[in-house]
Amino acid sequence: MNDVFISVIITAYNRKEFLLDAIKSALKQTLPKDKYEIIVIKNFKDDLIDDFMNENNIKSILMEGTIGEFIYTGIKESKGNIISFLDDDDLFFSNKLEYVYNLFKNNSKLVYYHNLPRFIDDNNHILKKSNHSKEFNMSCISIKKNIIDNDDVRKIFILQDTLMYYFALDSKGKIISNKETLTYYRFHNSVSNAIGDLESRNAHKLILLKKYLSQIETMFKTFKSKRVKKLMFNYTISLKLEINILHKLGYINTKEKIKMTEILKYLFIFNYWDSRKFYIFKYIKLMELYILPKKLCKFIESLT
């Protein structure tokens, strides 16, 4: 049995419309309030939200910075040995923290827990979407604080959920990802609608791919285990392939260098992104880039 105290870290950057609901969901928990704390890090003032936090003894930190700097500050200020993250537009189920508390209390080697999300829209309507990845969405992640390298956290500007998973893998501790649904993940239709036509979507996609690639390359030296290095290499080549396909389609002028030895190494990692069952897509992407005609490649991309 372990002594467990949970720090809920809520981050909000330039967005306030859902934050109060997120905070309330963290307050309305079946877990006794002496077993956890709530820390909110945001870059804006709001009288309604600030007054509510003061009334409920919630620690609030006002600052500017990257998501990594927000997380770094939250962890530094936290009292808990377990961190449960919550994005400002997501919600906890009322039994989320009690479930997390009992799981860590009864598993001394557990370092990382990921629950399933339920997708909702801006009006809290349930959506028929799902994601079973162990590294999807910070609001689904609870992690032992002592496995996070807090200095390296400050280097994070995107992919924070993936990198938390890598911290857990690097620690070689126990990881649990089960089918317990404990989080509402808000899917913003307004974002996807704003992307527009195929050309605009691919321009948006390129921006994200470049950011992901830069983040993975920035953090590569942070992790020591061969398993994490392999996953990061796999991620890197997948990103470069996607970028080069966009180049082939004429959406960008530059492309990423990929050696043939890297392609061969990539093919001997038997998953695509983080899923073994989609491994065949590696061959489809390679065919798109090196074999298939441009028109057929465009058709395939329009379906994804």
PAVEX-397694 format. One record per residue (C-alpha): x, y, z; residue in one letter; residue number from 1. Coordinates in steps of 0.5 Angstrom, whole numbers. Each point is the difference from the previous one (the first is absolute). Last residue first. Layout:
N
REC     X     Y     Z dolum lumro
REC     X     Y     Z     A   NUM
...
% end
This chain:
304
REC     X     Y     Z dolum lumro
REC   -15    21   -89     T   304
REC    -4    -1    -7     L   303
REC     2     6    -3     S   302
REC     7    -2     1     E   301
REC    -1    -7    -4     I   300
REC    -3     4    -6     F   299
REC     6     5     0     K   298
REC     4    -6     0     C   297
REC    -4    -3    -6     L   296
REC     1     6    -4     K   295
REC     8     1     2     K   294
REC     1    -7    -3     P   293
REC     2    -6     5     L   292
REC     7    -2     1     I   291
REC     5     4     5     Y   290
REC    -5     4     4     L   289
REC    -6    -3     0     E   288
REC     3    -7     0     M   287
REC     4     2     6     L   286
REC    -7     2     3     K   285
REC    -3    -6    -2     I   284
REC     6    -4     3     Y   283
REC    -1     3     7     K   282
REC    -7    -1     0     F   281
REC     1    -7     0     I   280
REC     2     1     8     Y   279
REC    -7     2     2     F   278
REC    -1    -6     4     K   277
REC     6     2     4     R   276
REC    -2     7     2     S   275
REC     4     6     3     D   274
REC     2     3    -7     W   273
REC     0    -6    -4     Y   272
REC     2    -6     3     N   271
REC     5    -6    -1     F   270
REC     7     4     0     I   269
REC     4    -4    -5     F   268
REC    -3     5    -5     L   267
REC     3     6     3     Y   266
REC     7    -4     0     K   265
REC    -1    -1    -8     L   264
REC    -2     7    -1     I   263
REC     6     3     5     E   262
REC     5    -4    -5     T   261
REC    -3     3    -6     M   260
REC     1     7     3     K   259
REC    -5     5     1     I   258
REC     1     8    -1     K   257
REC    -6     4     1     E   256
REC    -4     4    -5     K   255
REC     0     7    -3     T   254
REC    -5     4    -5     N   253
REC    -6    -2     4     I   252
REC    -7    -1    -3     Y   251
REC     2    -4    -6     G   250
REC    -3    -7     1     L   249
REC     7    -2     0     K   248
REC     2     5     6     H   247
REC    -6    -3     4     L   246
REC     2    -7    -1     I   245
REC     7     3     2     N   244
REC    -3     3     7     I   243
REC    -4    -7     1     E   242
REC     6    -4    -1     L   241
REC     4     5     5     K   240
REC    -5    -1     5     L   239
REC     0    -8     0     S   238
REC     7     1     0     I   237
REC     0     4     6     T   236
REC    -5    -5     4     Y   235
REC     4    -6    -1     N   234
REC     6     3     2     F   233
REC    -3     3     6     M   232
REC    -3    -7     1     L   231
REC     7    -3     0     K   230
REC     3     5     4     K   229
REC    -6    -2     5     V   228
REC     2    -7     0     R   227
REC     7     1     0     K   226
REC     0     3     7     S   225
REC     3     7     1     K   224
REC    -5     5    -1     F   223
REC     2     8     0     T   222
REC     5    -1    -6     K   221
REC    -6     0    -5     F   220
REC    -4     6     3     M   219
REC     2     5    -5     T   218
REC    -1    -5    -6     E   217
REC    -7    -2     3     I   216
REC    -2     7     0     Q   215
REC     2     2    -6     S   214
REC    -3    -5    -4     L   213
REC    -7     1     4     Y   212
REC     1     7    -2     K   211
REC     1    -1    -7     K   210
REC    -5    -5    -1     L   209
REC    -5     5     3     L   208
REC     2     5    -5     I   207
REC    -1    -5    -5     L   206
REC    -7    -2     2     K   205
REC    -2     7     0     H   204
REC     2     1    -8     A   203
REC    -3    -7    -1     N   202
REC    -7     3     3     R   201
REC     1     6    -5     S   200
REC     1    -4    -6     E   199
REC    -6    -5     2     L   198
REC    -5     5     1     D   197
REC    -1     4     7     G   196
REC     4    -1     6     I   195
REC    -5     5     4     A   194
REC    -5    -6     0     N   193
REC     5    -4     4     S   192
REC     1     5     5     V   191
REC    -7     2     1     S   190
REC    -2    -8     1     N   189
REC     4     1     6     H   188
REC     0    -7     3     F   187
REC     0     0     8     R   186
REC     3    -6     3     Y   185
REC    -5    -2     6     Y   184
REC     4    -4     5     T   183
REC    -1    -7     4     L   182
REC    -1    -5    -5     T   181
REC     3    -7     3     E   180
REC     3    -4    -6     K   179
REC     7    -1     3     N   178
REC     7     3    -1     S   177
REC     4    -2     6     I   176
REC     8     1     0     I   175
REC     5    -3     5     K   174
REC     6     4     0     G   173
REC     6    -1    -5     K   172
REC     1     8     2     S   171
REC     1     1    -8     D   170
REC    -6    -3    -1     L   169
REC    -4     5     5     A   168
REC     4     6    -3     F   167
REC    -2    -2    -7     Y   166
REC    -7     0     2     Y   165
REC     1     7     2     M   164
REC     3     2    -6     L   163
REC    -6    -3    -4     T   162
REC    -5     5     4     D   161
REC     5     6    -1     Q   160
REC     0    -1    -7     L   159
REC     1     8    -1     I   158
REC     5     5     3     F   157
REC     4    -4     5     I   156
REC     7     2     2     K   155
REC    -3     2     7     R   154
REC    -1    -7     1     V   153
REC     7    -1     0     D   152
REC     2     3     6     D   151
REC    -6    -4     3     N   150
REC     3    -7    -1     D   149
REC    -7    -3     1     I   148
REC     1    -7     4     I   147
REC    -1     3     7     N   146
REC    -7     3    -2     K   145
REC    -3    -7    -1     K   144
REC    -5     1    -6     I   143
REC    -7     1    -1     S   142
REC    -2     1    -7     I   141
REC    -7     0    -3     C   140
REC    -1     8     0     S   139
REC     7     0    -4     M   138
REC    -3    -3    -6     N   137
REC     2    -6    -4     F   136
REC     7    -4     3     E   135
REC    -3    -7     1     K   134
REC    -4     0    -7     S   133
REC    -7    -2     1     H   132
REC    -4     6    -4     N   131
REC    -7     0    -1     S   130
REC    -5     4    -4     K   129
REC    -8     0     0     K   128
REC    -1     7     3     L   127
REC    -4     1     7     I   126
REC    -3     7     1     H   125
REC     4     4     4     N   124
REC    -2     7    -4     N   123
REC     7     1    -2     D   122
REC     0    -7    -2     D   121
REC     2    -7     4     I   120
REC     4    -6    -1     F   119
REC     1    -5     6     R   118
REC     7    -1     2     P   117
REC     3    -7     2     L   116
REC     5     0     6     N   115
REC     7     0     0     H   114
REC     4    -1     6     Y   113
REC     8     1     1     Y   112
REC     5    -2     5     V   111
REC    -3    -6     4     L   110
REC     5    -4     4     K   109
REC    -3     1     6     S   108
REC    -7    -3    -3     N   107
REC    -6     1     6     N   106
REC     1     7     1     K   105
REC     1     2    -7     F   104
REC    -6    -3    -2     L   103
REC    -4     2     6     N   102
REC     2     7    -1     Y   101
REC    -2     0    -8     V   100
REC    -7    -3     1     Y    99
REC    -1     5     6     E    98
REC     2     6    -5     L    97
REC    -4    -2    -6     K    96
REC    -7    -2     4     N    95
REC    -3     7    -2     S    94
REC     2    -1    -7     F    93
REC     5     5    -2     F    92
REC    -1     6    -5     L    91
REC     4     3    -6     D    90
REC     0     7    -2     D    89
REC     6     2     5     D    88
REC     4    -6    -1     D    87
REC     0    -4     6     L    86
REC     7    -4     2     F    85
REC     0    -5     6     S    84
REC     7     0     4     I    83
REC     1    -5     5     I    82
REC     5     2     6     N    81
REC    -4     6     2     G    80
REC     3     6     2     K    79
REC     0     4    -6     S    78
REC     3     7    -1     E    77
REC     6    -3    -4     K    76
REC    -5    -4    -4     I    75
REC    -4     6    -2     G    74
REC     6     4    -2     T    73
REC     3    -5    -4     Y    72
REC    -7    -2    -4     I    71
REC    -1     8    -1     F    70
REC     7     0    -3     E    69
REC    -1    -6    -4     G    68
REC    -7     3    -3     I    67
REC     4     6    -2     T    66
REC     1     7     4     G    65
REC    -4     5     4     E    64
REC    -2     0     7     M    63
REC    -6     0     5     L    62
REC     0    -5     5     I    61
REC    -6    -2     4     S    60
REC    -1    -5     6     K    59
REC    -7    -2     1     I    58
REC    -2     2     7     N    57
REC    -8    -1    -2     N    56
REC    -2     7     1     E    55
REC     7     3    -3     N    54
REC    -1    -5    -6     M    53
REC    -7     3    -1     F    52
REC     2     7     0     D    51
REC     5    -1    -5     D    50
REC    -4    -3    -5     I    49
REC    -6     5     1     L    48
REC     6     6     0     D    47
REC     4    -3    -6     D    46
REC     7     1    -1     K    45
REC     4    -3    -5     F    44
REC     6    -4    -2     N    43
REC    -2    -6     4     K    42
REC     3    -5     5     I    41
REC    -6    -4     4     V    40
REC     3    -4     6     I    39
REC    -5    -5     4     I    38
REC     1    -4     6     E    37
REC    -1    -7     2     Y    36
REC    -1    -5     5     K    35
REC    -3     5     5     D    34
REC    -6     1    -4     K    33
REC    -3    -7     0     P    32
REC     0    -4    -6     L    31
REC    -7     0    -3     T    30
REC     2     7    -4     Q    29
REC    -4     6    -1     K    28
REC     6     4     0     L    27
REC     3    -2    -6     A    26
REC    -6     1    -4     S    25
REC    -1     7     3     K    24
REC     7     2    -3     I    23
REC    -2    -3    -7     A    22
REC    -6     4     0     D    21
REC     3     6     2     L    20
REC     5    -1    -6     L    19
REC    -5    -1    -5     F    18
REC     0     7    -3     E    17
REC     6     3     3     K    16
REC     5    -1    -6     R    15
REC     7     4    -1     N    14
REC     4    -6     3     Y    13
REC    -3    -4     5     A    12
REC     4    -6     4     T    11
REC    -4    -4     6     I    10
REC     5    -4     4     I     9
REC    -3    -5     5     V     8
REC     4    -2     6     S     7
REC    -1    -7     3     I     6
REC     2    -2     6     F     5
REC     2    -7     1     V     4
REC     3    -4     6     D     3
REC     1    -7    -3     N     2
REC    -2    -7     2     M     1
% end
